[in-house]
């Protein structure tokens, strides 16, 4: 019989799903509009019939109609009555992403954020470092963009890339592999969204205010916004990879995970360079795809290195008080037998299931401590739902699922 009210673990999981859904929707909207305007901007053409002050135009067809678009580098002579601003897609993408990070990584810091074998930190310490890194990342980036380096965009990009490589290495020294990739993506996404919120939109508002006041807008504001927009252009694809990487332990849970993350940024550059060149009608540099494939193969090769904390050298898993209660529960024995018999053939240091090279999402369930540590996920994936094992390939019995529910809820972990 269904309970009238779901327990806290179920509610928390649905809150996480809602935030994730919102994040995906807004990210699609932001990236879609961003890619469209980049292609539009690069494809603009000069024409003798252009109005004074117009930089270029583009004719497009979509949805059964034709569109005639003109761009002004500074601003038109008169401000149109209706002006559409493209900003909320960016703002909501960042806000929903930060909310999701709070729900998943801050709400369960002991599981997703902290690796006791890397840094034996308290939850508040790890969260403080996480928040500080977001603020520091943006501060260093924007100061670099305001420095004389802005006059040499290529050198600036190289130095920023070096900073990202250093961050990739640094995060793997303090967080779990999943959290390291997530934070590298979060800092990059913060830079992108802050570019919109703190530079691009404010500069556009200055131009609008000048027009309303009858002044000629200064072209420098457009140039500044253009530099930040170019950075956003090349950072988009790496951010997508990093945000999705928590599904791929061969990326985040191997010895050279920080090198893999660094190479992903280069792949983003090569892919975007192809499309930017094509949209600018300057040809199709297919060599960029050859380089992208070479970088990807290097990533695949790096992923074959010995995983961190593998084998007999792995440090003992430290449990929180809640996980210790679960391990000491009188209901634990049947759960231990079920998980070891139905789950550990895949969730292992060396998976025994054909076709699986690494434990899914890096989750290992080979010891009592590991099972207790991942109790909430086991409860939601194999107790409250039938998501695991996939297609029930290892034949988990209904009685075993009931034992998991009884164990988790009977240990005070799920309060109705």
N, C-alpha and C positions, 0 to 999 in steps of 0.2 A: 504493500500500500504506500502510495506516495505521501511524503510529508507535506504538511501545509506550507511550511517555510523551509527553503533550502538552507543548508548550513553555511558557515562563513567561507569555507574553502570554495564551495560552488559559487557563491555570490562573488567572491574575489576573482574567480576565474572568468565570470561573465563580465565583470567590470574591465578586466584586462582585454577581453575580446572586443568590447565596445570601443575602448581607447584605440586598440589596434586597427579596428575597422575604420574609425574616424581618421586615423593617421594615414592609412592607405588611400582613402578617398581624397583627402586634401593633398597628399603628395602627388597623386595622379594629376589633379587639377593644376598644381604648381609646376610640375615638370612638363606637363603637356603644353601649358601656355608659354613656359620658358623656351622649350624646344621650337615652338611655332614662331615666336618672335625672333629667335636667333636665325632661323632659316629665312624668315621674312627680311630681316635686316641685311643679311648677306646677299640676298637675291634682288635687292633694289636696283633699278636701272635709271640712268639719266635720260631725260627727254627734253626736247626744245620747248615743249608746251607746258612744262612745269611752272607753277606759280612762283613768284619771287620768294626766296628763302627755302624752297623745297629742295631736299637733298636727292630724292629719288622716288620712284613709284613702282608698283607691282600690280599686275592684273592676276586674279586668281578665280578659280571656279570651284564651287563646292555646294552640295545639296540642291542642285538645280538652278543656282543663281551665280551671278558674276560679281566680284568685288574689286573695286578700284581703290588702292591704298597708296597714300603719299606720306612721306616722312620729312619732318623738319628737324634739322640738327639742333637748333636752339628752340625756336617756337614760331608758330604762325604770327602774322601781323595782328590778328585779332583772335582772342580766346573763344573757342566754340562754346555754345550754351551747354551742351551735354559732353562731359568728359569722363571716360571710364578709366578707373585706376585699377591696376593689377597688383594687388598687395596682400589681400586677405588670404589667398591661397598659401602664400609663404608663411604668414603669421600663424595660421591654424595648423599648418604642417609642423612647425616647430613646437607650438603649444601642446598639440596632441602627442607628439613624440616625447616631449619632456614628461608629460603625464604618464605615458606608457613606461618610461624609464623609472619613474617614481614607483609605479605599481609593481613592476616586475623586479627591477634591480635594487631599489631602495627598500621596498616592502619585504623582499626576501634576500637581503644582502648576504646572509650567512651561506646561502646556496648559490646564488648567481653572481655576486659581486666579489666576495672574498674567497681567496684560495689560501687556506691556512699554511700550505706548504710553500707558498710564495711570500706572503706577508700576513703574519698572525695579528690582524687588526680587529678592533671592535667595529661594529656596524657603523657607529656614528663617525668614526675616523675615516673609514672607506668612503662614506657618503660625502664627508667634508672635502676629501681629496677630489672626488668626482665633480662636485659643484665648483670647486676652485679651479680645476683644470678647464672647465668650460669658459669661465670668466677670463682666466689667464690666456687661453688660446686666442680668444677674440681680441684681447688687449694687445698682445704681441703682434697679431696680424694687422690690425688697423694702424698701429704705430708704424709698422713697416711700410704700409701703403701711403702713409702721410709723409714719409721720409723722402730724401732725394732719390731713393731707389725707384720710386714711381716713374721717374724719367727713363728708366731702363726696364720695361715690363718683362723682358726675357730673363734678365738677371734676377729680378724680383721673384719670378715664378720658380727659378732654380733654388733660390734660398728658401722659399716657402716649402718647396718639396723636401729639402733637407730637414727642415723643422718637422715636417710630418713623419719622416723616417725616424727621427729621434723620438717623437711621441709614440710611434708604433712600438719601438723597443722599450721605452719607459713604461708604457701601460702593461706590457707583458711581465714586467718585474714587480708589479704591485697588485694586479687584478687577475681573475680567471681569464682564460683565453677568450671565452665568449664576451666577457665584459670589456676586455682590452679592445677587441674589434668594435664593439658597440660604442665605446667612448671615442675611439678614433673617428668613427662615423658621426657621433654626436657633436664633436668639436667642429668638424667640417660643416655639418648642417647648421650649427650655430653661426659660423662665419657667413654662410650663404644667406641665412635668414636675416642676420644682423646687417648684412650689406644692403638688403632691401629696406629694412626698418630704419636704419640709422644713417644711411648714405644716399641710396638711390631715390627713395621717396622724398626725403627732406630736400634734396637738390631739385627735384621736380617741383616741389611746392614753392621753392624760392623763385624758380622760373615763372610759375603761374602768378605769384605775387607781383613780380616785376611787370608782367603783362597787364595785370589789372591796374597797376599804378601808372601805366604809360611809359615805363622804362624799358630800355633794350636789355634783355637778359644776357648775362655773362656766359660765354660758351664754355668756360672752365668747369661749370657745374655738370654739364653733359659729358665732358671728358672724364671727370672723376667717376661719374656713375658708369661710364662705359668700361673703365678698368675693372671695377668691381663686378660688373655683369659678365665680363670675359672670364674672370676667375670662377664665378658661379657656373658658367658654361662647362668648364673643364672638370669641375669637382662633382658634378651631378652623378655620373655613372659610378665612380668609386663609392659614393655615399650609398647608392642602391645596393652595391655588392656587400658593403660592410653591414648594412642593416639586415640583410637576408642571410648573412654568413652563419648566424647561430644555428642554422639547420645543417651545417656542413663541418663536422669536427675535423675533417682532413685539412680544412683551412685554418681553423682557430686553435686546434688542440695538438698541433705538432711542434716539433722543436724549433723550426724556423718560421713560426707564424708571423712574426713581425716583418720578416723579409717578404713573405707572401702578401701581407697588407701593403707593403711599400710598392711591390710590383703591380698591384691592382691599380694604384694611382697612375702608373705609367700606361696601363692598358686603357684607362679612361681618357688619357690624352691622345693616344693613337687613334682610338675609335672616333672621338669627337673631331680630330683633325681631318679625318676622311670626310665626314659629313659637312663640316664647316667649309672645306675646300669645294666640295660638290655643290653645296647651296650657293656658294659665291661664283659658281660657273667658271671655276678655274681648273676643271678636270677632275679625275677620280684617281687619287693616289693609292693604288692598290697595295703598294709596299707597306702601307700602314697596317693592313690586315695581316700581311706576312709577319710583321713585327709583333702584332697582337697575339698571333698564334704562338710565336716563339716565346713570348712572355708567359703565356698560359701553360705551355709545356714545361717551362722552368718552374712554375708554381706546382704543377703536378709532380715533378721530380722532387721538389723540396718537401712536399707533403709525405713522401715515403720515408723521411728520416724518422728515427726512433721517437715515439711520442714522449712528451714530458711525463714524469712520474710513472714510467712504465716499469713493469717487472718487479723484482724483489727490492729494488732501491726505492720504491715508492714510500713516502712517509705515511704514517698512520693517519687515518681520517679523524679529525677532531669534531665532536658532536656538540650541538647546542643542548641546553637543558631539555628542551622539548623533544629533540631527537633521542636523547638518552632515555627519556620516559617511554618513548615508542619502542626502543630496543629492549627495555626491561618489562614491557607489557606481557601479561599472561597470554594474550592473544597473538603473540608474535610468532610462535613456533610454526603454525600452519601457513602463515604468510611467508616466512622464510623458505619453507619447502616449496611453496607455489612459485615464488619469484625465481629461486634457483633452478627450478625445473622447467619453467615456462618462459623466462625472460633473459636469463644470464647467458644463454648461448649467443645472443646478439649484443647485449649490454655487458661487454667484457673487454679486457685489455687486448685480447686476441680473439675476436668473434669467431665462433665455430660455424655460423650459418653461411652457406655459400652465397657469394655475391656481396657480402657486407665486409668492408675493409676496416672500418672503425666503428666503435660504439656510437649508435645514433645520438646526435646532439652531445656527444662526449660523456653521456651518462653511463656509468658502470655500476652493475648490481651483482657483484661477486662476493661481497662480505656482508655480515650483519650491519656493520657501521654504514656502508654505502646504501643499503636498503633503507635503513632508518633515516639517513640524510635526505633521501629522495622520497620520503613517505607521501608527501602531498601529491607529487606527480603520479606515483603509483596508485594512490587513492582515486584521483580524477581520471587517469587514463585506463586503469584496469579494474577499478572498483565501481565507481559511479557511472562509467561509460565502458564501452567495449572497444575503445580505440586501440588498445594494446592487449595482447599481441596483434599485429596487423592481420586482419582476416582470420584471427584466432588460429594461426598456422601451427601453434604449439598446443592447441586444444586445452586452453584454460577452462576449467569446469565452473559452472555457476556457483557451486559451493566454495570454490577458491576465491571467486570475486566477492562473495558474501563475507568470507573471512577477512579480506582486505578492508572492507567497509567497517566490519565489527572492530577490527584492530585500530583503525585510524580514529573512528568516532568514539570508541570506547576508551581512548587514551587522552581524552580532553582536548584533541586538536581541532575538532569541528563542533562549535557551539551553535545550537539552533536559536 
